[in-house]
Amino acid sequence: MAPDIERRGSLPRAAPRAPKRAYDGTVPTSSRRRSVAKAAVDNILHRISALHPCPEAEAARSRAEQHMREVEAWTPSHPTSQEKERLMKRLLKLHVDVANLERDSPRT
């Protein structure tokens, strides 16, 4: 039997856990936006990889990789809110462009 489980009757019960720290409901905005932006770029790159190779898909991949480099530079450079907002808008546009490519081109 696992050491963290004790038996009471016929059902195993987990040993009591240490109390969790209270969640204050805040997440640093830059960290949250960075996570969202990285996930968006990862999603775009995954979707592009499923497309038939074409110059438009390669251009979209290049833009996505440039956006990822920009996002990865956020931590040390502390971009302004306006810079973050501009990148998020460019990512949204790239999502739309990739959706149009998905609609118009055969998949591999």
N, C-alpha and C positions, 0 to 999 in steps of 0.2 A: 504494500500500500504506500502511496506517496506520502512523504513526511508532512506536507501541508494540508492533508485531508484527514479528518478524524471521523470515526463512525459513530453514529447515534441511531440506534434502531437498525433499520435495513437500508437507509439512504445515506450515501456519503455526503458530508457537509464540508465546505471549504473553511479553512481556519480564518478567523477574523483578520481583516486587512487593516493596515495603518490608515488613519483618517486622511481623506484627500484634502488638499489645499483648496480653499474657497476660490472659485473662478470669479474674477472681478468684472468680466465681460469686456475687457479691453484687449485689443491686439494692436501692436504698433502698426500704424497705417503703412509705412514704407515696407515693412515685412509682409503685410497682407497683399499689397499691390504687387510686390516683387513675386510672391508666390503665384498670384493670379496670372501675371504676365508670363512667367516661366511655363505655367501649365498651358496657357493659350498657345505659346510658341511650340511647345511639345506636341500639342494637338494638331497644329497646322503642319508640322513636319511629318507626323504620322499619316495624315490625310494625303499629303503630297506624295509620300512614298508609295501609295496605292494607285497613283495616277500613271497613265501611259506616259513615257518620257517624251517631252516636247519642250521647245524653248520657253514657253510660258510657265510651265511647271518648274523648270530650272531657275527662271527669274524669280518665281515665288519662293523657291527654296533659298535662294541667295538673300532675298529680303528677310525671310524668317531667321536665317542665321545671323544677319546683321542685327536684327531686333534682339536676338538672344544675347549677343555680345553687349548690346546696350543695357539690357536688364542686368546682366552679370556685373556690370560696372556700377550699378546703383549703390551698392553697399558702401564702398569707399568714397564715392563722390557726393553722396547725399543730394540727389537731383531735386529740383524745385517741384512743387505741385504741378506747375504748368508743363514742365518737361515730362513728368509722368503721364499727365493727361494727354499730351500730344502722342506719346508712344502708344497709349491704350487706344486712341483713335486710329493710329496706323495699323495696329493689330486687328482691330475690327474691320478695317478696309481690306486687309490681307485675308481675313476669314471669308469675306464676301467674294473676293477674287478667286480663292481656292474653291469655294462652293460653285462658282460659275465654271471653273475648270472641271470640277467633278461632274457637273451636269452635261458639259459639252464634249468631254473626251472619254474614250473607252478606258476601262480599268485594265491593269495588267494582271 
